[in-house]
């Protein structure tokens, strides 16, 4: 299927081809990287007609595509939990993805911006999905300083510099304002689907909760998949079972229960 992405052609890509996840794709989930951004890229590489498109589309586009793929697996519902700020009770909620409207970039919005900080000129940009992956790989080389290394790498890539020790040193010696500007610009250029819901705890306290589109949303236990196969093994062989899409599997189960 073709999906129009929310960056609205500003990356040179208007739409991407992506297939529905199959049982075989879920079977690979335990082997994917645990780091969220990399995990999302790895899963989409299994589904995209042209995985190289991750080098062009933004990380927001990637999250949008990942959410669409996950929605098929989760039957269009994202479950989440939060702690009530007053009574501290754990509240379990869910969001129906179909009720949310995606945000598309407007005609006048651009993915790059020229700025001057202390007489130094920069052109900053929103990172592609692949560039974010490079930053995460660099950060993961040292768990103790992961967040700092990730921030340094993102700033480096955001001003058009590849991640090298020399370039990292260069951004570390720039005005700190550059870090704030890069972060602010990136947040202002949000596009895609915001997972948010006005929730109410049993104690009566309301809270707007924003759920991050995280790679951990893709989870699959081999034992569960095998249980699914056993339930229909009299009707289908294992290799054919792996090739089923989730809607096909659900249709088969429904038909067998009638």
ChimeraX commands (.cxc) that place a marker at each C-alpha (Angstrom):
marker #1 position 0.00,0.00,0.00 radius 0.5
marker #1 position 1.05,3.61,-0.58 radius 0.5
marker #1 position 1.23,5.94,2.40 radius 0.5
marker #1 position 1.41,9.73,2.01 radius 0.5
marker #1 position 3.90,10.92,4.61 radius 0.5
marker #1 position 3.38,14.03,6.78 radius 0.5
marker #1 position 6.50,15.92,5.65 radius 0.5
marker #1 position 4.38,16.71,2.59 radius 0.5
marker #1 position 7.03,16.21,-0.07 radius 0.5
marker #1 position 9.58,18.52,1.57 radius 0.5
marker #1 position 12.15,15.72,1.64 radius 0.5
marker #1 position 11.60,14.95,-2.04 radius 0.5
marker #1 position 9.41,12.01,-1.07 radius 0.5
marker #1 position 5.62,12.34,-1.12 radius 0.5
marker #1 position 4.61,8.75,-0.42 radius 0.5
marker #1 position 6.20,5.40,0.34 radius 0.5
marker #1 position 5.24,1.82,-0.44 radius 0.5
marker #1 position 4.85,-0.42,2.58 radius 0.5
marker #1 position 3.26,-3.83,3.10 radius 0.5
marker #1 position 1.31,-5.06,6.10 radius 0.5
marker #1 position 3.27,-6.93,8.79 radius 0.5
marker #1 position 3.13,-10.71,8.64 radius 0.5
marker #1 position 3.40,-13.26,11.43 radius 0.5
marker #1 position 6.96,-13.89,10.19 radius 0.5
marker #1 position 7.84,-10.24,10.87 radius 0.5
marker #1 position 6.57,-10.49,14.43 radius 0.5
marker #1 position 8.68,-13.61,14.87 radius 0.5
marker #1 position 11.77,-11.48,14.19 radius 0.5
marker #1 position 10.83,-8.86,16.80 radius 0.5
marker #1 position 12.83,-10.39,19.70 radius 0.5
marker #1 position 16.01,-10.16,17.60 radius 0.5
marker #1 position 15.65,-6.45,16.80 radius 0.5
marker #1 position 17.72,-3.81,18.61 radius 0.5
marker #1 position 16.24,-2.62,21.89 radius 0.5
marker #1 position 17.19,1.04,21.27 radius 0.5
marker #1 position 13.89,2.59,20.22 radius 0.5
marker #1 position 14.86,4.63,17.14 radius 0.5
marker #1 position 17.01,1.86,15.69 radius 0.5
marker #1 position 14.35,-0.76,16.44 radius 0.5
marker #1 position 11.71,1.25,14.55 radius 0.5
marker #1 position 14.02,1.56,11.54 radius 0.5
marker #1 position 14.86,-2.15,11.58 radius 0.5
marker #1 position 11.20,-3.13,11.65 radius 0.5
marker #1 position 10.29,-0.77,8.81 radius 0.5
marker #1 position 13.16,-2.12,6.69 radius 0.5
marker #1 position 11.28,-5.43,6.73 radius 0.5
marker #1 position 8.15,-3.77,5.35 radius 0.5
marker #1 position 9.19,-0.91,3.06 radius 0.5
marker #1 position 9.34,-1.44,-0.70 radius 0.5
marker #1 position 12.50,0.70,-0.68 radius 0.5
marker #1 position 14.25,0.64,2.73 radius 0.5
marker #1 position 16.72,3.27,1.44 radius 0.5
marker #1 position 13.92,5.82,1.77 radius 0.5
marker #1 position 14.82,6.02,5.49 radius 0.5
marker #1 position 17.81,8.08,4.38 radius 0.5
marker #1 position 15.45,10.71,2.95 radius 0.5
marker #1 position 12.36,10.90,5.14 radius 0.5
marker #1 position 12.39,12.56,8.54 radius 0.5
marker #1 position 12.36,10.73,11.86 radius 0.5
marker #1 position 8.82,12.08,12.32 radius 0.5
marker #1 position 7.80,10.45,9.02 radius 0.5
marker #1 position 9.37,7.21,10.28 radius 0.5
marker #1 position 7.36,7.34,13.51 radius 0.5
marker #1 position 4.19,7.90,11.48 radius 0.5
marker #1 position 4.89,4.84,9.32 radius 0.5
marker #1 position 5.86,2.76,12.36 radius 0.5
marker #1 position 2.60,3.67,14.08 radius 0.5
marker #1 position 0.61,2.64,11.00 radius 0.5
marker #1 position 2.44,-0.70,10.90 radius 0.5
marker #1 position 1.95,-1.26,14.63 radius 0.5
marker #1 position -1.73,-0.34,14.46 radius 0.5
marker #1 position -2.33,-3.43,12.31 radius 0.5
marker #1 position -0.70,-5.59,14.99 radius 0.5
marker #1 position -2.48,-3.91,17.93 radius 0.5
marker #1 position -5.87,-3.74,16.15 radius 0.5
marker #1 position -5.73,0.07,16.00 radius 0.5
marker #1 position -5.43,0.48,19.78 radius 0.5
marker #1 position -2.41,1.67,21.77 radius 0.5
marker #1 position -2.50,0.76,25.46 radius 0.5
marker #1 position -0.53,2.79,28.00 radius 0.5
marker #1 position -0.28,3.52,31.70 radius 0.5
marker #1 position 0.52,6.57,33.80 radius 0.5
marker #1 position 0.76,7.44,37.50 radius 0.5
marker #1 position -1.88,9.81,38.85 radius 0.5
marker #1 position -0.09,12.99,40.02 radius 0.5
marker #1 position -2.33,13.20,43.12 radius 0.5
marker #1 position -3.20,9.72,44.44 radius 0.5
marker #1 position -0.20,8.04,42.72 radius 0.5
marker #1 position -2.41,5.21,41.49 radius 0.5
marker #1 position -1.33,3.49,38.28 radius 0.5
marker #1 position -3.95,4.19,35.62 radius 0.5
marker #1 position -4.27,1.98,32.53 radius 0.5
marker #1 position -5.74,3.62,29.43 radius 0.5
marker #1 position -5.84,3.18,25.67 radius 0.5
marker #1 position -5.98,5.33,22.55 radius 0.5
marker #1 position -7.92,4.41,19.42 radius 0.5
marker #1 position -5.51,5.38,16.63 radius 0.5
marker #1 position -8.32,5.90,14.16 radius 0.5
marker #1 position -9.64,8.83,16.21 radius 0.5
marker #1 position -6.42,10.84,15.81 radius 0.5
marker #1 position -5.70,13.28,12.98 radius 0.5
marker #1 position -2.10,13.42,11.68 radius 0.5
marker #1 position -0.30,16.75,11.39 radius 0.5
marker #1 position 1.12,17.55,7.94 radius 0.5
marker #1 position 3.73,20.26,7.36 radius 0.5
marker #1 position 2.28,23.46,5.93 radius 0.5
marker #1 position 3.32,24.93,2.61 radius 0.5
marker #1 position 5.33,27.74,4.25 radius 0.5
marker #1 position 7.18,25.44,6.67 radius 0.5
marker #1 position 10.69,24.20,5.83 radius 0.5
marker #1 position 12.84,21.43,7.24 radius 0.5
marker #1 position 15.90,23.71,7.30 radius 0.5
marker #1 position 16.54,27.07,8.88 radius 0.5
marker #1 position 19.43,29.55,8.68 radius 0.5
marker #1 position 20.47,31.17,11.95 radius 0.5
marker #1 position 23.31,33.31,13.28 radius 0.5
marker #1 position 24.68,32.81,16.81 radius 0.5
marker #1 position 27.44,35.11,17.98 radius 0.5
marker #1 position 28.22,36.08,14.38 radius 0.5
marker #1 position 28.55,32.43,13.38 radius 0.5
marker #1 position 26.15,31.31,10.64 radius 0.5
marker #1 position 24.52,27.87,10.72 radius 0.5
marker #1 position 21.98,25.99,8.64 radius 0.5
marker #1 position 20.12,23.56,10.85 radius 0.5
marker #1 position 17.79,20.79,9.70 radius 0.5
marker #1 position 15.40,18.13,10.92 radius 0.5
marker #1 position 17.20,14.78,10.93 radius 0.5
marker #1 position 16.27,11.91,8.67 radius 0.5
marker #1 position 15.34,8.54,10.19 radius 0.5
marker #1 position 18.74,7.18,9.17 radius 0.5
marker #1 position 20.64,10.15,10.63 radius 0.5
marker #1 position 18.87,9.62,13.94 radius 0.5
marker #1 position 19.96,5.98,13.79 radius 0.5
marker #1 position 23.59,7.07,13.28 radius 0.5
marker #1 position 23.34,9.36,16.31 radius 0.5
marker #1 position 21.89,6.53,18.42 radius 0.5
marker #1 position 24.63,4.14,17.33 radius 0.5
marker #1 position 27.27,6.70,18.34 radius 0.5
marker #1 position 25.57,7.30,21.70 radius 0.5
marker #1 position 25.28,3.57,22.43 radius 0.5
marker #1 position 29.07,3.18,22.40 radius 0.5
marker #1 position 29.06,4.41,26.02 radius 0.5
marker #1 position 25.99,3.69,28.15 radius 0.5
marker #1 position 27.17,5.93,30.99 radius 0.5
marker #1 position 27.16,9.04,28.77 radius 0.5
marker #1 position 24.47,7.92,26.33 radius 0.5
marker #1 position 22.24,11.00,26.58 radius 0.5
marker #1 position 25.09,13.50,26.31 radius 0.5
marker #1 position 26.64,11.67,23.35 radius 0.5
marker #1 position 23.23,11.46,21.65 radius 0.5
marker #1 position 22.66,15.20,22.04 radius 0.5
marker #1 position 26.15,16.01,20.71 radius 0.5
marker #1 position 25.68,13.71,17.71 radius 0.5
marker #1 position 22.25,15.13,16.86 radius 0.5
marker #1 position 23.55,18.69,16.93 radius 0.5
marker #1 position 26.48,17.66,14.78 radius 0.5
marker #1 position 24.23,16.07,12.14 radius 0.5
marker #1 position 21.68,18.89,12.41 radius 0.5
marker #1 position 24.24,21.42,11.17 radius 0.5
marker #1 position 25.34,19.15,8.33 radius 0.5
marker #1 position 28.49,17.65,9.86 radius 0.5
marker #1 position 29.14,13.88,9.85 radius 0.5
marker #1 position 29.80,12.26,13.22 radius 0.5
marker #1 position 33.56,12.29,13.77 radius 0.5
marker #1 position 35.62,13.00,16.88 radius 0.5
marker #1 position 36.77,16.24,15.29 radius 0.5
marker #1 position 33.24,17.40,14.50 radius 0.5
marker #1 position 31.91,16.37,17.91 radius 0.5
marker #1 position 34.70,18.41,19.50 radius 0.5
marker #1 position 33.73,21.31,17.25 radius 0.5
marker #1 position 30.10,21.37,18.38 radius 0.5
marker #1 position 31.12,20.95,22.01 radius 0.5
marker #1 position 33.08,24.17,21.68 radius 0.5
marker #1 position 30.27,26.17,20.08 radius 0.5
marker #1 position 27.90,28.48,21.90 radius 0.5
marker #1 position 25.50,26.45,24.06 radius 0.5
marker #1 position 22.67,28.38,22.43 radius 0.5
marker #1 position 23.14,26.21,19.32 radius 0.5
marker #1 position 21.96,23.17,21.29 radius 0.5
marker #1 position 18.82,24.98,22.44 radius 0.5
marker #1 position 18.04,26.30,18.96 radius 0.5
marker #1 position 18.45,22.87,17.35 radius 0.5
marker #1 position 16.14,21.29,19.93 radius 0.5
marker #1 position 13.54,24.06,19.67 radius 0.5
marker #1 position 13.50,24.05,15.87 radius 0.5
marker #1 position 13.11,20.28,15.79 radius 0.5
marker #1 position 10.11,20.42,18.15 radius 0.5
marker #1 position 8.51,23.25,16.15 radius 0.5
marker #1 position 8.69,21.15,12.99 radius 0.5
marker #1 position 6.67,18.26,14.43 radius 0.5
marker #1 position 4.63,16.35,11.89 radius 0.5
marker #1 position 2.88,13.01,12.09 radius 0.5
marker #1 position 0.51,11.64,14.72 radius 0.5
marker #1 position 0.53,12.87,18.31 radius 0.5
marker #1 position -0.63,10.16,20.71 radius 0.5
marker #1 position -2.42,12.18,23.37 radius 0.5
marker #1 position -5.51,11.69,25.47 radius 0.5
marker #1 position -7.33,13.51,28.26 radius 0.5
marker #1 position -7.49,10.87,31.00 radius 0.5
marker #1 position -9.32,10.72,34.33 radius 0.5
marker #1 position -8.18,8.76,37.38 radius 0.5
marker #1 position -10.73,7.04,39.62 radius 0.5
marker #1 position -9.95,9.72,42.22 radius 0.5
marker #1 position -11.34,12.30,39.80 radius 0.5
marker #1 position -8.11,13.97,38.71 radius 0.5
marker #1 position -7.82,14.72,35.00 radius 0.5
marker #1 position -4.52,14.68,33.15 radius 0.5
marker #1 position -3.54,15.07,29.50 radius 0.5
marker #1 position -1.14,12.25,28.68 radius 0.5
marker #1 position 1.16,12.24,25.67 radius 0.5
marker #1 position 2.43,8.78,24.71 radius 0.5
marker #1 position 5.76,8.53,22.92 radius 0.5
marker #1 position 5.83,6.39,19.78 radius 0.5
marker #1 position 8.41,3.94,21.08 radius 0.5
marker #1 position 10.06,0.91,19.54 radius 0.5
marker #1 position 8.94,-1.16,22.53 radius 0.5
marker #1 position 5.39,-1.00,21.11 radius 0.5
marker #1 position 6.58,-3.80,18.87 radius 0.5
marker #1 position 6.80,-6.82,21.10 radius 0.5
marker #1 position 6.26,-10.47,20.35 radius 0.5
marker #1 position 6.88,-13.59,22.39 radius 0.5
marker #1 position 7.71,-16.73,20.45 radius 0.5
marker #1 position 5.58,-18.78,22.86 radius 0.5
marker #1 position 2.52,-16.65,22.03 radius 0.5
marker #1 position 3.11,-17.04,18.29 radius 0.5
marker #1 position 3.42,-20.80,18.69 radius 0.5
marker #1 position 0.16,-20.88,20.67 radius 0.5
marker #1 position -1.48,-18.99,17.80 radius 0.5
marker #1 position -0.18,-21.56,15.33 radius 0.5
marker #1 position -1.31,-24.54,17.42 radius 0.5
marker #1 position -4.82,-23.08,17.50 radius 0.5
marker #1 position -5.06,-23.24,13.69 radius 0.5
marker #1 position -2.50,-25.95,12.84 radius 0.5
marker #1 position -5.23,-28.29,11.59 radius 0.5
marker #1 position -6.10,-25.76,8.88 radius 0.5
marker #1 position -2.70,-24.46,7.75 radius 0.5
marker #1 position 0.96,-25.50,7.64 radius 0.5
marker #1 position 3.60,-23.57,9.56 radius 0.5
marker #1 position 5.25,-21.82,6.58 radius 0.5
marker #1 position 1.87,-20.60,5.34 radius 0.5
marker #1 position 1.09,-19.43,8.88 radius 0.5
marker #1 position 4.23,-17.25,8.90 radius 0.5
marker #1 position 3.15,-15.60,5.65 radius 0.5
marker #1 position -0.22,-14.54,7.06 radius 0.5
marker #1 position -0.78,-10.83,7.66 radius 0.5
marker #1 position -2.40,-9.97,10.99 radius 0.5
marker #1 position -5.80,-9.17,9.39 radius 0.5
marker #1 position -5.66,-12.49,7.53 radius 0.5
marker #1 position -4.90,-14.33,10.77 radius 0.5
marker #1 position -7.77,-12.58,12.59 radius 0.5
marker #1 position -10.15,-13.37,9.72 radius 0.5
marker #1 position -9.14,-17.05,9.87 radius 0.5
marker #1 position -9.72,-17.20,13.63 radius 0.5
marker #1 position -13.10,-15.52,13.29 radius 0.5
marker #1 position -14.16,-17.95,10.55 radius 0.5
marker #1 position -13.11,-20.96,12.63 radius 0.5
marker #1 position -15.10,-19.73,15.66 radius 0.5
marker #1 position -18.35,-19.46,13.71 radius 0.5
marker link #1:1,2 radius 0.2
marker link #1:2,3 radius 0.2
marker link #1:3,4 radius 0.2
marker link #1:4,5 radius 0.2
marker link #1:5,6 radius 0.2
marker link #1:6,7 radius 0.2
marker link #1:7,8 radius 0.2
marker link #1:8,9 radius 0.2
marker link #1:9,10 radius 0.2
marker link #1:10,11 radius 0.2
marker link #1:11,12 radius 0.2
marker link #1:12,13 radius 0.2
marker link #1:13,14 radius 0.2
marker link #1:14,15 radius 0.2
marker link #1:15,16 radius 0.2
marker link #1:16,17 radius 0.2
marker link #1:17,18 radius 0.2
marker link #1:18,19 radius 0.2
marker link #1:19,20 radius 0.2
marker link #1:20,21 radius 0.2
marker link #1:21,22 radius 0.2
marker link #1:22,23 radius 0.2
marker link #1:23,24 radius 0.2
marker link #1:24,25 radius 0.2
marker link #1:25,26 radius 0.2
marker link #1:26,27 radius 0.2
marker link #1:27,28 radius 0.2
marker link #1:28,29 radius 0.2
marker link #1:29,30 radius 0.2
marker link #1:30,31 radius 0.2
marker link #1:31,32 radius 0.2
marker link #1:32,33 radius 0.2
marker link #1:33,34 radius 0.2
marker link #1:34,35 radius 0.2
marker link #1:35,36 radius 0.2
marker link #1:36,37 radius 0.2
marker link #1:37,38 radius 0.2
marker link #1:38,39 radius 0.2
marker link #1:39,40 radius 0.2
marker link #1:40,41 radius 0.2
marker link #1:41,42 radius 0.2
marker link #1:42,43 radius 0.2
marker link #1:43,44 radius 0.2
marker link #1:44,45 radius 0.2
marker link #1:45,46 radius 0.2
marker link #1:46,47 radius 0.2
marker link #1:47,48 radius 0.2
marker link #1:48,49 radius 0.2
marker link #1:49,50 radius 0.2
marker link #1:50,51 radius 0.2
marker link #1:51,52 radius 0.2
marker link #1:52,53 radius 0.2
marker link #1:53,54 radius 0.2
marker link #1:54,55 radius 0.2
marker link #1:55,56 radius 0.2
marker link #1:56,57 radius 0.2
marker link #1:57,58 radius 0.2
marker link #1:58,59 radius 0.2
marker link #1:59,60 radius 0.2
marker link #1:60,61 radius 0.2
marker link #1:61,62 radius 0.2
marker link #1:62,63 radius 0.2
marker link #1:63,64 radius 0.2
marker link #1:64,65 radius 0.2
marker link #1:65,66 radius 0.2
marker link #1:66,67 radius 0.2
marker link #1:67,68 radius 0.2
marker link #1:68,69 radius 0.2
marker link #1:69,70 radius 0.2
marker link #1:70,71 radius 0.2
marker link #1:71,72 radius 0.2
marker link #1:72,73 radius 0.2
marker link #1:73,74 radius 0.2
marker link #1:74,75 radius 0.2
marker link #1:75,76 radius 0.2
marker link #1:76,77 radius 0.2
marker link #1:77,78 radius 0.2
marker link #1:78,79 radius 0.2
marker link #1:79,80 radius 0.2
marker link #1:80,81 radius 0.2
marker link #1:81,82 radius 0.2
marker link #1:82,83 radius 0.2
marker link #1:83,84 radius 0.2
marker link #1:84,85 radius 0.2
marker link #1:85,86 radius 0.2
marker link #1:86,87 radius 0.2
marker link #1:87,88 radius 0.2
marker link #1:88,89 radius 0.2
marker link #1:89,90 radius 0.2
marker link #1:90,91 radius 0.2
marker link #1:91,92 radius 0.2
marker link #1:92,93 radius 0.2
marker link #1:93,94 radius 0.2
marker link #1:94,95 radius 0.2
marker link #1:95,96 radius 0.2
marker link #1:96,97 radius 0.2
marker link #1:97,98 radius 0.2
marker link #1:98,99 radius 0.2
marker link #1:99,100 radius 0.2
marker link #1:100,101 radius 0.2
marker link #1:101,102 radius 0.2
marker link #1:102,103 radius 0.2
marker link #1:103,104 radius 0.2
marker link #1:104,105 radius 0.2
marker link #1:105,106 radius 0.2
marker link #1:106,107 radius 0.2
marker link #1:107,108 radius 0.2
marker link #1:108,109 radius 0.2
marker link #1:109,110 radius 0.2
marker link #1:110,111 radius 0.2
marker link #1:111,112 radius 0.2
marker link #1:112,113 radius 0.2
marker link #1:113,114 radius 0.2
marker link #1:114,115 radius 0.2
marker link #1:115,116 radius 0.2
marker link #1:116,117 radius 0.2
marker link #1:117,118 radius 0.2
marker link #1:118,119 radius 0.2
marker link #1:119,120 radius 0.2
marker link #1:120,121 radius 0.2
marker link #1:121,122 radius 0.2
marker link #1:122,123 radius 0.2
marker link #1:123,124 radius 0.2
marker link #1:124,125 radius 0.2
marker link #1:125,126 radius 0.2
marker link #1:126,127 radius 0.2
marker link #1:127,128 radius 0.2
marker link #1:128,129 radius 0.2
marker link #1:129,130 radius 0.2
marker link #1:130,131 radius 0.2
marker link #1:131,132 radius 0.2
marker link #1:132,133 radius 0.2
marker link #1:133,134 radius 0.2
marker link #1:134,135 radius 0.2
marker link #1:135,136 radius 0.2
marker link #1:136,137 radius 0.2
marker link #1:137,138 radius 0.2
marker link #1:138,139 radius 0.2
marker link #1:139,140 radius 0.2
marker link #1:140,141 radius 0.2
marker link #1:141,142 radius 0.2
marker link #1:142,143 radius 0.2
marker link #1:143,144 radius 0.2
marker link #1:144,145 radius 0.2
marker link #1:145,146 radius 0.2
marker link #1:146,147 radius 0.2
marker link #1:147,148 radius 0.2
marker link #1:148,149 radius 0.2
marker link #1:149,150 radius 0.2
marker link #1:150,151 radius 0.2
marker link #1:151,152 radius 0.2
marker link #1:152,153 radius 0.2
marker link #1:153,154 radius 0.2
marker link #1:154,155 radius 0.2
marker link #1:155,156 radius 0.2
marker link #1:156,157 radius 0.2
marker link #1:157,158 radius 0.2
marker link #1:158,159 radius 0.2
marker link #1:159,160 radius 0.2
marker link #1:160,161 radius 0.2
marker link #1:161,162 radius 0.2
marker link #1:162,163 radius 0.2
marker link #1:163,164 radius 0.2
marker link #1:164,165 radius 0.2
marker link #1:165,166 radius 0.2
marker link #1:166,167 radius 0.2
marker link #1:167,168 radius 0.2
marker link #1:168,169 radius 0.2
marker link #1:169,170 radius 0.2
marker link #1:170,171 radius 0.2
marker link #1:171,172 radius 0.2
marker link #1:172,173 radius 0.2
marker link #1:173,174 radius 0.2
marker link #1:174,175 radius 0.2
marker link #1:175,176 radius 0.2
marker link #1:176,177 radius 0.2
marker link #1:177,178 radius 0.2
marker link #1:178,179 radius 0.2
marker link #1:179,180 radius 0.2
marker link #1:180,181 radius 0.2
marker link #1:181,182 radius 0.2
marker link #1:182,183 radius 0.2
marker link #1:183,184 radius 0.2
marker link #1:184,185 radius 0.2
marker link #1:185,186 radius 0.2
marker link #1:186,187 radius 0.2
marker link #1:187,188 radius 0.2
marker link #1:188,189 radius 0.2
marker link #1:189,190 radius 0.2
marker link #1:190,191 radius 0.2
marker link #1:191,192 radius 0.2
marker link #1:192,193 radius 0.2
marker link #1:193,194 radius 0.2
marker link #1:194,195 radius 0.2
marker link #1:195,196 radius 0.2
marker link #1:196,197 radius 0.2
marker link #1:197,198 radius 0.2
marker link #1:198,199 radius 0.2
marker link #1:199,200 radius 0.2
marker link #1:200,201 radius 0.2
marker link #1:201,202 radius 0.2
marker link #1:202,203 radius 0.2
marker link #1:203,204 radius 0.2
marker link #1:204,205 radius 0.2
marker link #1:205,206 radius 0.2
marker link #1:206,207 radius 0.2
marker link #1:207,208 radius 0.2
marker link #1:208,209 radius 0.2
marker link #1:209,210 radius 0.2
marker link #1:210,211 radius 0.2
marker link #1:211,212 radius 0.2
marker link #1:212,213 radius 0.2
marker link #1:213,214 radius 0.2
marker link #1:214,215 radius 0.2
marker link #1:215,216 radius 0.2
marker link #1:216,217 radius 0.2
marker link #1:217,218 radius 0.2
marker link #1:218,219 radius 0.2
marker link #1:219,220 radius 0.2
marker link #1:220,221 radius 0.2
marker link #1:221,222 radius 0.2
marker link #1:222,223 radius 0.2
marker link #1:223,224 radius 0.2
marker link #1:224,225 radius 0.2
marker link #1:225,226 radius 0.2
marker link #1:226,227 radius 0.2
marker link #1:227,228 radius 0.2
marker link #1:228,229 radius 0.2
marker link #1:229,230 radius 0.2
marker link #1:230,231 radius 0.2
marker link #1:231,232 radius 0.2
marker link #1:232,233 radius 0.2
marker link #1:233,234 radius 0.2
marker link #1:234,235 radius 0.2
marker link #1:235,236 radius 0.2
marker link #1:236,237 radius 0.2
marker link #1:237,238 radius 0.2
marker link #1:238,239 radius 0.2
marker link #1:239,240 radius 0.2
marker link #1:240,241 radius 0.2
marker link #1:241,242 radius 0.2
marker link #1:242,243 radius 0.2
marker link #1:243,244 radius 0.2
marker link #1:244,245 radius 0.2
marker link #1:245,246 radius 0.2
marker link #1:246,247 radius 0.2
marker link #1:247,248 radius 0.2
marker link #1:248,249 radius 0.2
marker link #1:249,250 radius 0.2
marker link #1:250,251 radius 0.2
marker link #1:251,252 radius 0.2
marker link #1:252,253 radius 0.2
marker link #1:253,254 radius 0.2
marker link #1:254,255 radius 0.2
marker link #1:255,256 radius 0.2
marker link #1:256,257 radius 0.2
marker link #1:257,258 radius 0.2
view
